[in-house]
Amino acid sequence: MKTRYLIPMTTLLLLLGCSSPKQSERVLIIDKTEKYMPLDAQSIFDLYKGIHYGRITITETIDQSVSDSSIIYKQKSPSYLFRIENKEREKEVNFERDFMRKFQLFNQPSGQLEESYVYSVLARELKRLASSTADDRSVLIFGDLCENTHNFRFYDYRESPIRILEDYDLIVEILERHYPNLKGVDLSGITISVVHHPDKENDELLRYVREFWSRYFQSRHAEIEFVTSLENSSLIRGL
């Protein structure tokens, strides 16, 4: 009679890595069209260092519709049974070094540029995220989301900001006419965190700008939040 050796299920799961690691697809957008203090690189990296594997795209809002971007990849680790710890530590070091180097390329203020192409970069990155199969998909934006181009200017509503909501359909039609990437696209499962502290002069205008974007992205089933600092964010900290 053969002797059978049974491995406890908990031990087997541990050896196989417990569960499949989650794949991440994250986007970081920095608005270069307004004056700001350089962001703290370590604080930003701390938001991403815990991802299991996937990629981070860093891009910018500038005074033209096409902007640069850089991609940082984090490779998937093997299960604990096949893991070599010194290689894992080396991978983490290389991931941080790559992030810091590429982040600094975008963390240099350009001053107050005359135009701000917000929607073009949003349409490009969100369309790509919508087709991603990653387990978590998120966008972190440092900026006010105040579109200001020759096609459309939120600042034209400065004297009567409530008209932004009254003209909601018209504004959507204008934005999507020039950049149709998001027209009819379902953004379910995507989270958007916008970090910005408005000045007193533009406080009322930007309040209605935030209401506009909340309505727009919620209608496409994305989850969006507006916060004044990373510490107040529930979405990005919860990923």
FIBATOR-30642 format. One record per residue (C-alpha): x, y, z; residue in three letters. Coordinates in nm, 3 decimals. Example, Ala and Ser with C-alpha at 12.3 -4.5 7.8 and 13.67 -1.06 7.14 Angstrom:
BEGIN
+---------+---------+---------+------+
|      px |      py |      pz | code |
+---------+---------+---------+------+
|   1.230 |  -0.450 |   0.780 |  Ala |
|   1.367 |  -0.106 |   0.714 |  Ser |
+---------+---------+---------+------+
# end
This chain:
BEGIN
+---------+---------+---------+------+
|      px |      py |      pz | code |
+---------+---------+---------+------+
|   0.000 |   0.000 |   0.000 |  Met |
|   0.143 |   0.338 |  -0.106 |  Lys |
|   0.181 |   0.613 |   0.148 |  Thr |
|   0.029 |   0.945 |   0.049 |  Arg |
|   0.173 |   1.271 |   0.168 |  Tyr |
|  -0.077 |   1.554 |   0.183 |  Leu |
|   0.040 |   1.914 |   0.182 |  Ile |
|  -0.184 |   2.142 |   0.389 |  Pro |
|  -0.376 |   2.383 |   0.170 |  Met |
|  -0.239 |   2.688 |   0.352 |  Thr |
|   0.118 |   2.572 |   0.290 |  Thr |
|   0.045 |   2.501 |  -0.076 |  Leu |
|  -0.104 |   2.846 |  -0.126 |  Leu |
|   0.198 |   3.005 |   0.038 |  Leu |
|   0.437 |   2.815 |  -0.187 |  Leu |
|   0.243 |   2.915 |  -0.497 |  Leu |
|   0.229 |   3.279 |  -0.397 |  Gly |
|  -0.108 |   3.280 |  -0.219 |  Cys |
|  -0.292 |   3.459 |  -0.499 |  Ser |
|  -0.223 |   3.609 |  -0.836 |  Ser |
|  -0.057 |   3.951 |  -0.802 |  Pro |
|  -0.253 |   4.247 |  -0.933 |  Lys |
|  -0.149 |   4.426 |  -1.247 |  Gln |
|  -0.151 |   4.807 |  -1.232 |  Ser |
|  -0.190 |   5.068 |  -1.503 |  Glu |
|  -0.136 |   5.415 |  -1.358 |  Arg |
|  -0.110 |   5.760 |  -1.511 |  Val |
|   0.043 |   6.070 |  -1.355 |  Leu |
|  -0.036 |   6.407 |  -1.519 |  Ile |
|   0.144 |   6.725 |  -1.415 |  Ile |
|   0.007 |   7.062 |  -1.526 |  Asp |
|   0.301 |   7.270 |  -1.651 |  Lys |
|   0.087 |   7.568 |  -1.749 |  Thr |
|   0.062 |   7.729 |  -1.407 |  Glu |
|   0.315 |   7.830 |  -1.145 |  Lys |
|   0.377 |   7.570 |  -0.874 |  Tyr |
|   0.641 |   7.448 |  -0.637 |  Met |
|   0.817 |   7.130 |  -0.754 |  Pro |
|   0.645 |   6.820 |  -0.621 |  Leu |
|   0.813 |   6.600 |  -0.362 |  Asp |
|   0.947 |   6.309 |  -0.563 |  Ala |
|   0.966 |   6.066 |  -0.271 |  Gln |
|   0.606 |   6.130 |  -0.167 |  Ser |
|   0.490 |   6.065 |  -0.522 |  Ile |
|   0.697 |   5.749 |  -0.555 |  Phe |
|   0.556 |   5.619 |  -0.226 |  Asp |
|   0.216 |   5.606 |  -0.397 |  Leu |
|   0.347 |   5.365 |  -0.658 |  Tyr |
|   0.619 |   5.157 |  -0.494 |  Lys |
|   0.369 |   4.902 |  -0.364 |  Gly |
|   0.232 |   4.795 |  -0.701 |  Ile |
|   0.293 |   4.428 |  -0.780 |  His |
|   0.364 |   4.479 |  -1.147 |  Tyr |
|   0.253 |   4.691 |  -1.439 |  Gly |
|   0.340 |   5.033 |  -1.571 |  Arg |
|   0.323 |   5.400 |  -1.480 |  Ile |
|   0.290 |   5.668 |  -1.747 |  Thr |
|   0.406 |   6.019 |  -1.658 |  Ile |
|   0.287 |   6.299 |  -1.885 |  Thr |
|   0.205 |   6.668 |  -1.876 |  Glu |
|  -0.043 |   6.940 |  -1.959 |  Thr |
|   0.121 |   7.211 |  -2.167 |  Ile |
|   0.029 |   7.480 |  -2.420 |  Asp |
|  -0.015 |   7.239 |  -2.711 |  Gln |
|  -0.229 |   6.933 |  -2.770 |  Ser |
|   0.060 |   6.687 |  -2.801 |  Val |
|   0.275 |   6.641 |  -2.491 |  Ser |
|   0.568 |   6.419 |  -2.398 |  Asp |
|   0.534 |   6.112 |  -2.179 |  Ser |
|   0.760 |   5.857 |  -2.011 |  Ser |
|   0.679 |   5.503 |  -1.906 |  Ile |
|   0.816 |   5.316 |  -1.606 |  Ile |
|   0.769 |   4.939 |  -1.597 |  Tyr |
|   0.770 |   4.711 |  -1.297 |  Lys |
|   0.817 |   4.348 |  -1.390 |  Gln |
|   0.606 |   4.069 |  -1.245 |  Lys |
|   0.774 |   3.865 |  -0.971 |  Ser |
|   0.777 |   3.485 |  -0.975 |  Pro |
|   0.596 |   3.294 |  -0.702 |  Ser |
|   0.767 |   3.260 |  -0.365 |  Tyr |
|   0.873 |   2.907 |  -0.455 |  Leu |
|   1.090 |   3.035 |  -0.740 |  Phe |
|   1.184 |   3.378 |  -0.609 |  Arg |
|   1.546 |   3.487 |  -0.565 |  Ile |
|   1.546 |   3.760 |  -0.305 |  Glu |
|   1.857 |   3.947 |  -0.416 |  Asn |
|   1.712 |   3.978 |  -0.767 |  Lys |
|   1.385 |   4.104 |  -0.620 |  Glu |
|   1.569 |   4.371 |  -0.422 |  Arg |
|   1.763 |   4.471 |  -0.731 |  Glu |
|   1.437 |   4.500 |  -0.926 |  Lys |
|   1.292 |   4.731 |  -0.661 |  Glu |
|   1.602 |   4.951 |  -0.665 |  Val |
|   1.595 |   4.976 |  -1.043 |  Asn |
|   1.221 |   5.054 |  -1.040 |  Phe |
|   1.271 |   5.343 |  -0.798 |  Glu |
|   1.574 |   5.475 |  -0.985 |  Arg |
|   1.388 |   5.468 |  -1.317 |  Asp |
|   1.085 |   5.641 |  -1.164 |  Phe |
|   1.289 |   5.917 |  -1.000 |  Met |
|   1.489 |   5.987 |  -1.315 |  Arg |
|   1.183 |   6.012 |  -1.541 |  Lys |
|   0.971 |   6.196 |  -1.285 |  Phe |
|   1.227 |   6.475 |  -1.259 |  Gln |
|   1.198 |   6.535 |  -1.633 |  Leu |
|   0.841 |   6.655 |  -1.574 |  Phe |
|   0.884 |   6.811 |  -1.231 |  Asn |
|   1.024 |   7.139 |  -1.363 |  Gln |
|   0.778 |   7.431 |  -1.368 |  Pro |
|   0.740 |   7.604 |  -1.704 |  Ser |
|   0.579 |   7.916 |  -1.566 |  Gly |
|   0.237 |   8.040 |  -1.669 |  Gln |
|   0.189 |   7.939 |  -2.030 |  Leu |
|  -0.083 |   8.120 |  -2.221 |  Glu |
|  -0.283 |   7.809 |  -2.314 |  Glu |
|  -0.363 |   7.486 |  -2.132 |  Ser |
|  -0.459 |   7.175 |  -2.331 |  Tyr |
|  -0.624 |   6.971 |  -2.060 |  Val |
|  -0.877 |   6.762 |  -2.249 |  Tyr |
|  -0.639 |   6.634 |  -2.517 |  Ser |
|  -0.412 |   6.459 |  -2.265 |  Val |
|  -0.712 |   6.328 |  -2.067 |  Leu |
|  -0.872 |   6.189 |  -2.382 |  Ala |
|  -0.550 |   6.019 |  -2.489 |  Arg |
|  -0.466 |   5.856 |  -2.157 |  Glu |
|  -0.818 |   5.760 |  -2.052 |  Leu |
|  -0.892 |   5.601 |  -2.390 |  Lys |
|  -0.583 |   5.383 |  -2.341 |  Arg |
|  -0.680 |   5.296 |  -1.983 |  Leu |
|  -1.030 |   5.201 |  -2.096 |  Ala |
|  -0.883 |   4.928 |  -2.317 |  Ser |
|  -0.639 |   4.803 |  -2.051 |  Ser |
|  -0.700 |   4.470 |  -1.877 |  Thr |
|  -0.508 |   4.574 |  -1.564 |  Ala |
|  -0.667 |   4.505 |  -1.225 |  Asp |
|  -0.635 |   4.863 |  -1.108 |  Asp |
|  -0.636 |   5.164 |  -1.338 |  Arg |
|  -0.596 |   5.515 |  -1.204 |  Ser |
|  -0.509 |   5.869 |  -1.302 |  Val |
|  -0.348 |   6.119 |  -1.065 |  Leu |
|  -0.358 |   6.481 |  -1.184 |  Ile |
|  -0.179 |   6.781 |  -1.038 |  Phe |
|  -0.363 |   7.077 |  -1.187 |  Gly |
|  -0.694 |   7.263 |  -1.203 |  Asp |
|  -0.837 |   7.094 |  -1.518 |  Leu |
|  -0.920 |   7.438 |  -1.654 |  Cys |
|  -0.920 |   7.393 |  -2.033 |  Glu |
|  -0.789 |   7.712 |  -2.190 |  Asn |
|  -0.728 |   7.684 |  -2.567 |  Thr |
|  -0.841 |   7.855 |  -2.884 |  His |
|  -1.108 |   7.583 |  -2.914 |  Asn |
|  -1.261 |   7.644 |  -2.572 |  Phe |
|  -1.184 |   7.849 |  -2.260 |  Arg |
|  -1.336 |   7.796 |  -1.917 |  Phe |
|  -1.208 |   8.142 |  -1.830 |  Tyr |
|  -1.473 |   8.291 |  -2.061 |  Asp |
|  -1.720 |   8.200 |  -1.784 |  Tyr |
|  -1.535 |   8.391 |  -1.514 |  Arg |
|  -1.809 |   8.657 |  -1.480 |  Glu |
|  -2.088 |   8.397 |  -1.452 |  Ser |
|  -1.941 |   8.054 |  -1.365 |  Pro |
|  -2.282 |   7.889 |  -1.315 |  Ile |
|  -2.327 |   7.904 |  -1.692 |  Arg |
|  -2.073 |   7.624 |  -1.719 |  Ile |
|  -2.342 |   7.386 |  -1.597 |  Leu |
|  -2.608 |   7.547 |  -1.812 |  Glu |
|  -2.384 |   7.502 |  -2.118 |  Asp |
|  -2.274 |   7.152 |  -2.018 |  Tyr |
|  -2.390 |   6.977 |  -2.338 |  Asp |
|  -2.243 |   7.249 |  -2.559 |  Leu |
|  -1.903 |   7.229 |  -2.385 |  Ile |
|  -1.895 |   6.850 |  -2.415 |  Val |
|  -1.979 |   6.876 |  -2.785 |  Glu |
|  -1.695 |   7.125 |  -2.842 |  Ile |
|  -1.436 |   6.919 |  -2.654 |  Leu |
|  -1.531 |   6.588 |  -2.814 |  Glu |
|  -1.552 |   6.741 |  -3.161 |  Arg |
|  -1.183 |   6.831 |  -3.151 |  His |
|  -1.067 |   6.524 |  -2.953 |  Tyr |
|  -1.319 |   6.241 |  -3.008 |  Pro |
|  -1.116 |   5.972 |  -2.828 |  Asn |
|  -1.357 |   5.948 |  -2.534 |  Leu |
|  -1.683 |   5.986 |  -2.723 |  Lys |
|  -1.903 |   5.696 |  -2.611 |  Gly |
|  -1.618 |   5.527 |  -2.417 |  Val |
|  -1.705 |   5.344 |  -2.093 |  Asp |
|  -1.456 |   5.433 |  -1.817 |  Leu |
|  -1.589 |   5.184 |  -1.561 |  Ser |
|  -1.329 |   5.080 |  -1.304 |  Gly |
|  -1.105 |   5.382 |  -1.358 |  Ile |
|  -1.037 |   5.622 |  -1.072 |  Thr |
|  -0.934 |   5.984 |  -1.122 |  Ile |
|  -0.778 |   6.194 |  -0.843 |  Ser |
|  -0.728 |   6.565 |  -0.902 |  Val |
|  -0.501 |   6.751 |  -0.660 |  Val |
|  -0.523 |   7.130 |  -0.665 |  His |
|  -0.566 |   7.415 |  -0.420 |  His |
|  -0.749 |   7.703 |  -0.596 |  Pro |
|  -0.657 |   8.064 |  -0.530 |  Asp |
|  -0.916 |   8.306 |  -0.398 |  Lys |
|  -0.949 |   8.488 |  -0.732 |  Glu |
|  -1.057 |   8.177 |  -0.924 |  Asn |
|  -1.229 |   7.988 |  -0.643 |  Asp |
|  -1.586 |   8.019 |  -0.773 |  Glu |
|  -1.491 |   7.951 |  -1.134 |  Leu |
|  -1.297 |   7.639 |  -1.045 |  Leu |
|  -1.579 |   7.514 |  -0.826 |  Arg |
|  -1.803 |   7.495 |  -1.132 |  Tyr |
|  -1.519 |   7.353 |  -1.340 |  Val |
|  -1.496 |   7.070 |  -1.086 |  Arg |
|  -1.872 |   7.016 |  -1.107 |  Glu |
|  -1.847 |   6.996 |  -1.484 |  Phe |
|  -1.575 |   6.730 |  -1.478 |  Trp |
|  -1.750 |   6.533 |  -1.204 |  Ser |
|  -2.064 |   6.515 |  -1.416 |  Arg |
|  -1.869 |   6.433 |  -1.731 |  Tyr |
|  -1.663 |   6.148 |  -1.592 |  Phe |
|  -1.935 |   6.004 |  -1.372 |  Gln |
|  -2.158 |   5.984 |  -1.680 |  Ser |
|  -1.888 |   5.756 |  -1.823 |  Arg |
|  -1.881 |   5.553 |  -1.500 |  His |
|  -1.539 |   5.666 |  -1.377 |  Ala |
|  -1.487 |   5.753 |  -1.012 |  Glu |
|  -1.343 |   6.101 |  -0.960 |  Ile |
|  -1.236 |   6.307 |  -0.660 |  Glu |
|  -1.100 |   6.660 |  -0.614 |  Phe |
|  -0.870 |   6.718 |  -0.318 |  Val |
|  -0.635 |   6.992 |  -0.203 |  Thr |
|  -0.354 |   6.752 |  -0.106 |  Ser |
|  -0.254 |   6.388 |  -0.138 |  Leu |
|  -0.324 |   6.337 |   0.231 |  Glu |
|  -0.692 |   6.407 |   0.166 |  Asn |
|  -0.722 |   6.158 |  -0.117 |  Ser |
|  -0.927 |   5.845 |  -0.053 |  Ser |
|  -0.893 |   5.696 |  -0.401 |  Leu |
|  -0.518 |   5.706 |  -0.461 |  Ile |
|  -0.438 |   5.593 |  -0.106 |  Arg |
|  -0.686 |   5.308 |  -0.132 |  Gly |
|  -0.526 |   5.147 |  -0.438 |  Leu |
+---------+---------+---------+------+
# end
